[in-house]
Amino acid sequence: MLVVLGIMVLVHEFGHFAVAKFFGVRVEVFSIGFGKRLFGFRRGDTDYRISLLPLGGYVKMAGETPGEARTGDPGEFSSHPRWQRILIGLAGPIANFMLAFVLMAGLYMMHNEVPNYMSSPAVTDIVPPDTPAARAGLQPGDRIVRFDADTNPTWEQVGMRAALDANSYVPVTVERMVNGQPQRLSLQLFVADASKGQNFELESVGLLPRVQDGPLGVRDVMPGNPAERAGLRAGDAIVSINGQLVHSVSAVMAVLQQTNGKPVNLVVQRGSQTLPMTATPIWGDDGTGRMGYRLGFHPALAPFHVEQLPLLKAVKESVHVNLRYSGLIIDVLRRLVSHRSNVQQLSGPIGIARETGEAVTAPGWQPIIGTMALISLNLGIFNLLPIPILDGGMILLLLIEGVLRRDLNQEFKERVYQVAFVVLVLFAAFVMFNDVAKLNILSKLKP
């Protein structure tokens, strides 16, 4: 987390630093981290340092702080035209947007593994009973032809739209004719309790994507587990469990949870043979930290394709993805302001650490690069919020002064910055407390 955040902050502050230097503003400090100076070096007017608290960083420009005495030195921030100061304020967030763009474009050019089902029509696998999807009337094999405002969506579009529509009813149309018309349904999407670390997932509402048309392959079997005792071998494929066709690990897990530990009947394909087997699932970690009934085998990889796009296509795709991510972030902020989303869903440094750790341990470069790009976008957008002491707040005050054609009262600006600082500190404390509460709840859920 420290490495990832360090890169984000370094890029952000370098944006401010480079444009300030370009316009001739004297930069006194370039710091990664806050608080006491640990080490660094001085070059010219600038002290380049690493400070004690690593969660952030800053650039200190001469004459920048409200209440600081002005000497009229042309190197001071306040001595420069407002349009230059606005560009300096914009430079940090823009640097974060550029980093996200470069990261995703580079990923698309080098090695981007994409599960085939994500870009395929949204066809359901099994639909667990007593879930919102089952109560809405969805059935295994349904093709979703409309999900909220998206027509003929892919599973990627369904996942993103469902996360935005959490805690609401969503109109869904499936390609199953009833009286000559497609079946129209209403699906309830919900997050049980975000304060308990229960984040929204498609599986929580019973929407399980069909990740492949054929049965679920078995890569290897864990010794001493129910799968081995039942006779399952590497290279086998599980066709069905208790008569329900399964095409993914999520489908297998969903069926097993319905059994409450009772024996299940498997139909297994081995070469040209079809073999019946019986296994008794055991309770344990499914390998991702979640507890549930399991058989003890590693699945074969779902069908995927590797995209190595040429430069222009990679640039286009990076722009498209970053615009979509930015739109989702802005929509989340809008929902928070309108009280349509729960503020307890927000994550701070601890949540970022958890997500970063999962991305680092995941195979391949895609998870960590995607996480870095998303964090960089969040940092850029957050700093553009019109809150004093953030870049957006400084820009707003400069725009107001530009309209008034005079500087605002210095004492007034100083008070505004003090209040904003206290509010941000309280908000940060709340988010970190929320992160710790989630961790405590999650630890208690593990036997």
GIGI-V876291 format. One record per backbone hydrogen bond with DSSP energy under -0.5 kcal/mol. CO is the residue of the C=O (numbers start at 1). NH is the residue of the N-H. If there is no record, write none. Layout:
co->CO nh->NH
co->CO nh->NH
This chain:
co->1 nh->5
co->2 nh->6
co->3 nh->7
co->4 nh->8
co->5 nh->9
co->6 nh->10
co->7 nh->11
co->8 nh->12
co->9 nh->13
co->10 nh->14
co->11 nh->15
co->12 nh->16
co->13 nh->17
co->14 nh->18
co->15 nh->19
co->16 nh->20
co->17 nh->21
co->18 nh->22
co->19 nh->23
co->20 nh->25
co->21 nh->24
co->25 nh->27
co->26 nh->28
co->26 nh->62
co->28 nh->47
co->29 nh->60
co->30 nh->49
co->31 nh->33
co->31 nh->58
co->32 nh->51
co->34 nh->53
co->36 nh->52
co->39 nh->50
co->41 nh->48
co->43 nh->46
co->46 nh->43
co->46 nh->48
co->47 nh->30
co->47 nh->49
co->48 nh->41
co->49 nh->32
co->50 nh->38
co->50 nh->39
co->52 nh->54
co->53 nh->34
co->54 nh->56
co->56 nh->33
co->58 nh->31
co->59 nh->61
co->60 nh->28
co->60 nh->29
co->61 nh->64
co->62 nh->77
co->65 nh->68
co->73 nh->76
co->75 nh->26
co->76 nh->79
co->77 nh->80
co->81 nh->84
co->81 nh->85
co->82 nh->86
co->83 nh->87
co->84 nh->88
co->85 nh->89
co->86 nh->90
co->87 nh->91
co->88 nh->92
co->89 nh->93
co->90 nh->94
co->91 nh->95
co->92 nh->96
co->93 nh->97
co->94 nh->98
co->95 nh->99
co->96 nh->100
co->97 nh->101
co->98 nh->102
co->99 nh->103
co->100 nh->104
co->101 nh->105
co->102 nh->106
co->103 nh->107
co->104 nh->108
co->105 nh->109
co->106 nh->110
co->107 nh->111
co->108 nh->309
co->111 nh->113
co->112 nh->114
co->112 nh->307
co->113 nh->115
co->114 nh->305
co->115 nh->118
co->115 nh->119
co->116 nh->119
co->117 nh->120
co->117 nh->155
co->118 nh->156
co->120 nh->155
co->121 nh->123
co->122 nh->144
co->123 nh->210
co->124 nh->141
co->126 nh->128
co->128 nh->131
co->131 nh->135
co->132 nh->136
co->133 nh->137
co->133 nh->138
co->134 nh->137
co->139 nh->142
co->142 nh->124
co->142 nh->144
co->143 nh->145
co->143 nh->175
co->145 nh->152
co->146 nh->173
co->147 nh->150
co->150 nh->147
co->153 nh->122
co->154 nh->158
co->155 nh->159
co->156 nh->160
co->157 nh->161
co->158 nh->162
co->159 nh->163
co->160 nh->164
co->161 nh->165
co->163 nh->166
co->165 nh->168
co->168 nh->189
co->170 nh->187
co->171 nh->148
co->172 nh->185
co->173 nh->145
co->173 nh->146
co->174 nh->176
co->174 nh->183
co->176 nh->183
co->178 nh->181
co->181 nh->178
co->183 nh->174
co->185 nh->172
co->187 nh->170
co->187 nh->189
co->189 nh->167
co->189 nh->168
co->190 nh->192
co->193 nh->196
co->193 nh->198
co->194 nh->197
co->197 nh->199
co->201 nh->204
co->201 nh->205
co->202 nh->205
co->202 nh->207
co->203 nh->206
co->205 nh->133
co->206 nh->208
co->207 nh->209
co->208 nh->125
co->209 nh->211
co->215 nh->217
co->216 nh->238
co->217 nh->219
co->217 nh->300
co->218 nh->235
co->220 nh->298
co->222 nh->225
co->225 nh->228
co->225 nh->229
co->226 nh->230
co->227 nh->231
co->227 nh->232
co->228 nh->231
co->233 nh->236
co->236 nh->218
co->237 nh->239
co->237 nh->269
co->238 nh->216
co->239 nh->246
co->240 nh->267
co->241 nh->244
co->243 nh->245
co->244 nh->241
co->246 nh->216
co->248 nh->252
co->249 nh->253
co->250 nh->254
co->251 nh->255
co->252 nh->256
co->253 nh->257
co->254 nh->258
co->255 nh->258
co->255 nh->259
co->256 nh->259
co->256 nh->260
co->256 nh->261
co->259 nh->262
co->262 nh->281
co->264 nh->266
co->264 nh->279
co->265 nh->242
co->266 nh->268
co->266 nh->277
co->267 nh->239
co->267 nh->240
co->268 nh->270
co->268 nh->275
co->269 nh->237
co->270 nh->273
co->273 nh->270
co->275 nh->268
co->277 nh->266
co->279 nh->264
co->279 nh->281
co->282 nh->294
co->284 nh->292
co->290 nh->286
co->292 nh->284
co->294 nh->282
co->295 nh->227
co->296 nh->222
co->297 nh->299
co->298 nh->219
co->298 nh->220
co->303 nh->116
co->305 nh->114
co->305 nh->307
co->306 nh->308
co->307 nh->112
co->310 nh->314
co->311 nh->315
co->312 nh->316
co->313 nh->317
co->314 nh->318
co->315 nh->319
co->316 nh->320
co->317 nh->321
co->318 nh->322
co->319 nh->323
co->320 nh->324
co->321 nh->325
co->322 nh->326
co->323 nh->327
co->324 nh->328
co->325 nh->329
co->326 nh->330
co->327 nh->331
co->328 nh->332
co->329 nh->333
co->330 nh->334
co->331 nh->335
co->332 nh->336
co->333 nh->337
co->334 nh->338
co->335 nh->340
co->335 nh->341
co->336 nh->339
co->342 nh->345
co->343 nh->346
co->348 nh->352
co->349 nh->353
co->350 nh->354
co->351 nh->355
co->352 nh->356
co->353 nh->357
co->354 nh->358
co->355 nh->359
co->356 nh->360
co->357 nh->361
co->358 nh->362
co->359 nh->368
co->365 nh->369
co->366 nh->370
co->367 nh->371
co->368 nh->372
co->369 nh->373
co->370 nh->374
co->371 nh->375
co->372 nh->376
co->373 nh->377
co->374 nh->378
co->375 nh->379
co->376 nh->380
co->377 nh->381
co->378 nh->382
co->379 nh->383
co->380 nh->384
co->381 nh->384
co->382 nh->385
co->383 nh->392
co->385 nh->387
co->385 nh->393
co->387 nh->390
co->387 nh->393
co->390 nh->394
co->391 nh->395
co->392 nh->396
co->393 nh->397
co->394 nh->398
co->395 nh->399
co->396 nh->400
co->397 nh->401
co->398 nh->402
co->399 nh->403
co->400 nh->404
co->401 nh->405
co->401 nh->406
co->409 nh->413
co->410 nh->414
co->411 nh->415
co->412 nh->416
co->413 nh->417
co->414 nh->418
co->415 nh->419
co->416 nh->420
co->417 nh->421
co->418 nh->422
co->419 nh->423
co->420 nh->424
co->421 nh->425
co->422 nh->426
co->423 nh->427
co->424 nh->428
co->425 nh->429
co->426 nh->430
co->427 nh->431
co->428 nh->432
co->429 nh->433
co->430 nh->434
co->431 nh->435
co->432 nh->436
co->433 nh->437
co->434 nh->438
co->435 nh->439
co->436 nh->440
co->437 nh->441
co->438 nh->442
co->439 nh->443
co->440 nh->444
co->441 nh->445
co->442 nh->446
co->443 nh->446
co->445 nh->447
